[in-house]
């Protein structure tokens, strides 16, 4: 059965929020019956400051307020 996991990508300074931010990715890991060649699928990217940025109306793809702007340039 496939498993959804949350993986810490990085701790970084967010210049817009002026605080440290924890960047996480939610990944869907393939089922055990599939071969090891199947890579995990990226489901979502989240930031620990997302709620604060939403309230302050700071546009950011990690806070789901602007999908075109990634202040951390994580690919």
LORO-321117 format. One record per atom (N, C-alpha, C): atom name; x, y, z; residue number from 1. Coordinates in nm, 3 decimals, m for minus. Example, Ala and Ser with C-alpha at 12.3 -4.5 7.8 and 13.67 -1.06 7.14 Angstrom:
2
+----+---------+---------+---------+-----+
|  a |      xx |      yy |      zz |   k |
+----+---------+---------+---------+-----+
|  N |   1.319 |  m0.569 |   0.780 |   1 |
| CA |   1.230 |  m0.450 |   0.780 |   1 |
|  C |   1.320 |  m0.330 |   0.780 |   1 |
|  N |   1.285 |  m0.225 |   0.708 |   2 |
| CA |   1.367 |  m0.106 |   0.714 |   2 |
|  C |   1.290 |   0.003 |   0.787 |   2 |
+----+---------+---------+---------+-----+
END
This chain:
75
+----+---------+---------+---------+-----+
|  a |      xx |      yy |      zz |   k |
+----+---------+---------+---------+-----+
|  N |   0.084 |  m0.117 |   0.000 |   1 |
| CA |   0.000 |   0.000 |   0.000 |   1 |
|  C |   0.088 |   0.124 |   0.000 |   1 |
|  N |   0.051 |   0.225 |  m0.076 |   2 |
| CA |   0.129 |   0.349 |  m0.083 |   2 |
|  C |   0.121 |   0.423 |   0.050 |   2 |
|  N |   0.226 |   0.498 |   0.079 |   3 |
| CA |   0.234 |   0.567 |   0.208 |   3 |
|  C |   0.269 |   0.714 |   0.186 |   3 |
|  N |   0.195 |   0.803 |   0.252 |   4 |
| CA |   0.221 |   0.946 |   0.245 |   4 |
|  C |   0.313 |   0.985 |   0.360 |   4 |
|  N |   0.428 |   1.045 |   0.326 |   5 |
| CA |   0.523 |   1.086 |   0.430 |   5 |
|  C |   0.556 |   1.234 |   0.417 |   5 |
|  N |   0.592 |   1.294 |   0.527 |   6 |
| CA |   0.635 |   1.433 |   0.529 |   6 |
|  C |   0.785 |   1.435 |   0.555 |   6 |
|  N |   0.860 |   1.500 |   0.465 |   7 |
| CA |   1.006 |   1.499 |   0.471 |   7 |
|  C |   1.056 |   1.642 |   0.489 |   7 |
|  N |   1.144 |   1.661 |   0.586 |   8 |
| CA |   1.207 |   1.791 |   0.606 |   8 |
|  C |   1.308 |   1.814 |   0.494 |   8 |
|  N |   1.291 |   1.922 |   0.419 |   9 |
| CA |   1.380 |   1.954 |   0.309 |   9 |
|  C |   1.492 |   2.045 |   0.355 |   9 |
|  N |   1.456 |   2.149 |   0.430 |  10 |
| CA |   1.556 |   2.249 |   0.467 |  10 |
|  C |   1.501 |   2.342 |   0.574 |  10 |
|  N |   1.590 |   2.395 |   0.653 |  11 |
| CA |   1.563 |   2.511 |   0.740 |  11 |
|  C |   1.629 |   2.629 |   0.671 |  11 |
|  N |   1.557 |   2.737 |   0.652 |  12 |
| CA |   1.615 |   2.852 |   0.583 |  12 |
|  C |   1.554 |   2.982 |   0.637 |  12 |
|  N |   1.623 |   3.090 |   0.612 |  13 |
| CA |   1.576 |   3.222 |   0.654 |  13 |
|  C |   1.478 |   3.273 |   0.550 |  13 |
|  N |   1.360 |   3.315 |   0.593 |  14 |
| CA |   1.261 |   3.374 |   0.502 |  14 |
|  C |   1.269 |   3.525 |   0.515 |  14 |
|  N |   1.313 |   3.593 |   0.409 |  15 |
| CA |   1.326 |   3.739 |   0.416 |  15 |
|  C |   1.192 |   3.810 |   0.425 |  15 |
|  N |   1.088 |   3.751 |   0.374 |  16 |
| CA |   0.956 |   3.816 |   0.377 |  16 |
|  C |   0.893 |   3.809 |   0.515 |  16 |
|  N |   0.909 |   3.696 |   0.583 |  17 |
| CA |   0.853 |   3.680 |   0.717 |  17 |
|  C |   0.954 |   3.721 |   0.825 |  17 |
|  N |   1.079 |   3.738 |   0.785 |  18 |
| CA |   1.188 |   3.777 |   0.876 |  18 |
|  C |   1.205 |   3.677 |   0.991 |  18 |
|  N |   1.195 |   3.548 |   0.958 |  19 |
| CA |   1.213 |   3.440 |   1.055 |  19 |
|  C |   1.266 |   3.316 |   0.985 |  19 |
|  N |   1.311 |   3.221 |   1.066 |  20 |
| CA |   1.351 |   3.092 |   1.011 |  20 |
|  C |   1.226 |   3.013 |   0.973 |  20 |
|  N |   1.235 |   2.943 |   0.860 |  21 |
| CA |   1.122 |   2.864 |   0.812 |  21 |
|  C |   1.165 |   2.720 |   0.789 |  21 |
|  N |   1.078 |   2.629 |   0.825 |  22 |
| CA |   1.101 |   2.487 |   0.800 |  22 |
|  C |   1.027 |   2.450 |   0.672 |  22 |
|  N |   1.101 |   2.403 |   0.572 |  23 |
| CA |   1.041 |   2.364 |   0.445 |  23 |
|  C |   1.024 |   2.213 |   0.442 |  23 |
|  N |   0.902 |   2.168 |   0.414 |  24 |
| CA |   0.870 |   2.025 |   0.412 |  24 |
|  C |   0.804 |   1.989 |   0.280 |  24 |
|  N |   0.826 |   1.865 |   0.240 |  25 |
| CA |   0.759 |   1.810 |   0.122 |  25 |
|  C |   0.677 |   1.689 |   0.165 |  25 |
|  N |   0.557 |   1.680 |   0.112 |  26 |
| CA |   0.476 |   1.561 |   0.133 |  26 |
|  C |   0.498 |   1.473 |   0.011 |  26 |
|  N |   0.544 |   1.351 |   0.035 |  27 |
| CA |   0.577 |   1.258 |  m0.073 |  27 |
|  C |   0.494 |   1.133 |  m0.061 |  27 |
|  N |   0.446 |   1.085 |  m0.174 |  28 |
| CA |   0.372 |   0.960 |  m0.180 |  28 |
|  C |   0.470 |   0.851 |  m0.221 |  28 |
|  N |   0.500 |   0.764 |  m0.125 |  29 |
| CA |   0.594 |   0.655 |  m0.150 |  29 |
|  C |   0.521 |   0.541 |  m0.219 |  29 |
|  N |   0.582 |   0.478 |  m0.318 |  30 |
| CA |   0.514 |   0.369 |  m0.390 |  30 |
|  C |   0.491 |   0.249 |  m0.301 |  30 |
|  N |   0.397 |   0.167 |  m0.344 |  31 |
| CA |   0.364 |   0.046 |  m0.270 |  31 |
|  C |   0.481 |  m0.051 |  m0.271 |  31 |
|  N |   0.486 |  m0.139 |  m0.171 |  32 |
| CA |   0.595 |  m0.236 |  m0.160 |  32 |
|  C |   0.599 |  m0.334 |  m0.276 |  32 |
|  N |   0.486 |  m0.358 |  m0.338 |  33 |
| CA |   0.482 |  m0.457 |  m0.446 |  33 |
|  C |   0.541 |  m0.403 |  m0.576 |  33 |
|  N |   0.559 |  m0.271 |  m0.585 |  34 |
| CA |   0.617 |  m0.211 |  m0.705 |  34 |
|  C |   0.769 |  m0.220 |  m0.698 |  34 |
|  N |   0.835 |  m0.224 |  m0.812 |  35 |
| CA |   0.982 |  m0.230 |  m0.810 |  35 |
|  C |   1.042 |  m0.101 |  m0.754 |  35 |
|  N |   1.168 |  m0.110 |  m0.715 |  36 |
| CA |   1.239 |   0.003 |  m0.657 |  36 |
|  C |   1.265 |   0.115 |  m0.758 |  36 |
|  N |   1.233 |   0.093 |  m0.882 |  37 |
| CA |   1.256 |   0.195 |  m0.984 |  37 |
|  C |   1.156 |   0.309 |  m0.977 |  37 |
|  N |   1.046 |   0.290 |  m0.906 |  38 |
| CA |   0.945 |   0.394 |  m0.895 |  38 |
|  C |   0.987 |   0.498 |  m0.793 |  38 |
|  N |   1.010 |   0.623 |  m0.836 |  39 |
| CA |   1.048 |   0.726 |  m0.740 |  39 |
|  C |   0.927 |   0.775 |  m0.662 |  39 |
|  N |   0.948 |   0.836 |  m0.546 |  40 |
| CA |   0.835 |   0.893 |  m0.472 |  40 |
|  C |   0.774 |   1.009 |  m0.550 |  40 |
|  N |   0.644 |   1.027 |  m0.536 |  41 |
| CA |   0.575 |   1.135 |  m0.606 |  41 |
|  C |   0.557 |   1.253 |  m0.512 |  41 |
|  N |   0.594 |   1.373 |  m0.556 |  42 |
| CA |   0.579 |   1.494 |  m0.476 |  42 |
|  C |   0.433 |   1.536 |  m0.478 |  42 |
|  N |   0.373 |   1.545 |  m0.360 |  43 |
| CA |   0.232 |   1.580 |  m0.350 |  43 |
|  C |   0.216 |   1.729 |  m0.319 |  43 |
|  N |   0.293 |   1.780 |  m0.223 |  44 |
| CA |   0.281 |   1.920 |  m0.183 |  44 |
|  C |   0.409 |   1.966 |  m0.116 |  44 |
|  N |   0.431 |   2.096 |  m0.124 |  45 |
| CA |   0.541 |   2.160 |  m0.051 |  45 |
|  C |   0.478 |   2.256 |   0.048 |  45 |
|  N |   0.523 |   2.250 |   0.172 |  46 |
| CA |   0.467 |   2.334 |   0.277 |  46 |
|  C |   0.577 |   2.402 |   0.357 |  46 |
|  N |   0.542 |   2.515 |   0.413 |  47 |
| CA |   0.633 |   2.593 |   0.495 |  47 |
|  C |   0.572 |   2.606 |   0.635 |  47 |
|  N |   0.657 |   2.608 |   0.735 |  48 |
| CA |   0.607 |   2.621 |   0.872 |  48 |
|  C |   0.545 |   2.758 |   0.899 |  48 |
|  N |   0.573 |   2.855 |   0.815 |  49 |
| CA |   0.519 |   2.991 |   0.832 |  49 |
|  C |   0.399 |   3.018 |   0.742 |  49 |
|  N |   0.344 |   2.915 |   0.679 |  50 |
| CA |   0.237 |   2.933 |   0.580 |  50 |
|  C |   0.115 |   3.005 |   0.638 |  50 |
|  N |   0.073 |   2.970 |   0.757 |  51 |
| CA |  m0.045 |   3.033 |   0.816 |  51 |
|  C |  m0.018 |   3.181 |   0.843 |  51 |
|  N |   0.099 |   3.212 |   0.897 |  52 |
| CA |   0.134 |   3.351 |   0.924 |  52 |
|  C |   0.140 |   3.433 |   0.795 |  52 |
|  N |   0.196 |   3.374 |   0.689 |  53 |
| CA |   0.205 |   3.446 |   0.562 |  53 |
|  C |   0.068 |   3.464 |   0.497 |  53 |
|  N |  m0.020 |   3.366 |   0.515 |  54 |
| CA |  m0.155 |   3.381 |   0.463 |  54 |
|  C |  m0.228 |   3.495 |   0.533 |  54 |
|  N |  m0.214 |   3.504 |   0.664 |  55 |
| CA |  m0.279 |   3.610 |   0.740 |  55 |
|  C |  m0.223 |   3.747 |   0.701 |  55 |
|  N |  m0.092 |   3.754 |   0.680 |  56 |
| CA |  m0.027 |   3.880 |   0.644 |  56 |
|  C |  m0.036 |   3.909 |   0.494 |  56 |
|  N |  m0.098 |   3.818 |   0.417 |  57 |
| CA |  m0.114 |   3.831 |   0.272 |  57 |
|  C |   0.019 |   3.843 |   0.200 |  57 |
|  N |   0.117 |   3.764 |   0.242 |  58 |
| CA |   0.248 |   3.758 |   0.177 |  58 |
|  C |   0.241 |   3.652 |   0.068 |  58 |
|  N |   0.262 |   3.689 |  m0.060 |  59 |
| CA |   0.252 |   3.590 |  m0.168 |  59 |
|  C |   0.371 |   3.494 |  m0.168 |  59 |
|  N |   0.341 |   3.365 |  m0.172 |  60 |
| CA |   0.445 |   3.263 |  m0.170 |  60 |
|  C |   0.385 |   3.129 |  m0.214 |  60 |
|  N |   0.460 |   3.056 |  m0.294 |  61 |
| CA |   0.411 |   2.925 |  m0.339 |  61 |
|  C |   0.409 |   2.824 |  m0.224 |  61 |
|  N |   0.495 |   2.840 |  m0.126 |  62 |
| CA |   0.501 |   2.747 |  m0.013 |  62 |
|  C |   0.385 |   2.771 |   0.083 |  62 |
|  N |   0.322 |   2.888 |   0.076 |  63 |
| CA |   0.207 |   2.919 |   0.160 |  63 |
|  C |   0.077 |   2.909 |   0.080 |  63 |
|  N |   0.086 |   2.865 |  m0.045 |  64 |
| CA |  m0.029 |   2.846 |  m0.134 |  64 |
|  C |  m0.101 |   2.976 |  m0.165 |  64 |
|  N |  m0.032 |   3.090 |  m0.163 |  65 |
| CA |  m0.095 |   3.217 |  m0.196 |  65 |
|  C |  m0.054 |   3.269 |  m0.333 |  65 |
|  N |   0.057 |   3.222 |  m0.388 |  66 |
| CA |   0.100 |   3.260 |  m0.522 |  66 |
|  C |   0.184 |   3.146 |  m0.580 |  66 |
|  N |   0.128 |   3.066 |  m0.669 |  67 |
| CA |   0.201 |   2.950 |  m0.720 |  67 |
|  C |   0.321 |   2.986 |  m0.808 |  67 |
|  N |   0.330 |   3.111 |  m0.852 |  68 |
| CA |   0.438 |   3.151 |  m0.941 |  68 |
|  C |   0.560 |   3.207 |  m0.869 |  68 |
|  N |   0.552 |   3.229 |  m0.740 |  69 |
| CA |   0.664 |   3.289 |  m0.667 |  69 |
|  C |   0.717 |   3.193 |  m0.562 |  69 |
|  N |   0.842 |   3.152 |  m0.579 |  70 |
| CA |   0.910 |   3.065 |  m0.483 |  70 |
|  C |   1.030 |   3.142 |  m0.426 |  70 |
|  N |   1.017 |   3.197 |  m0.305 |  71 |
| CA |   1.128 |   3.276 |  m0.250 |  71 |
|  C |   1.251 |   3.194 |  m0.215 |  71 |
|  N |   1.236 |   3.063 |  m0.205 |  72 |
| CA |   1.348 |   2.978 |  m0.168 |  72 |
|  C |   1.414 |   2.911 |  m0.288 |  72 |
|  N |   1.352 |   2.917 |  m0.404 |  73 |
| CA |   1.402 |   2.860 |  m0.529 |  73 |
|  C |   1.446 |   2.716 |  m0.512 |  73 |
|  N |   1.364 |   2.636 |  m0.448 |  74 |
| CA |   1.391 |   2.493 |  m0.429 |  74 |
|  C |   1.330 |   2.418 |  m0.545 |  74 |
|  N |   1.412 |   2.344 |  m0.617 |  75 |
| CA |   1.359 |   2.268 |  m0.731 |  75 |
|  C |   1.364 |   2.121 |  m0.705 |  75 |
+----+---------+---------+---------+-----+
END
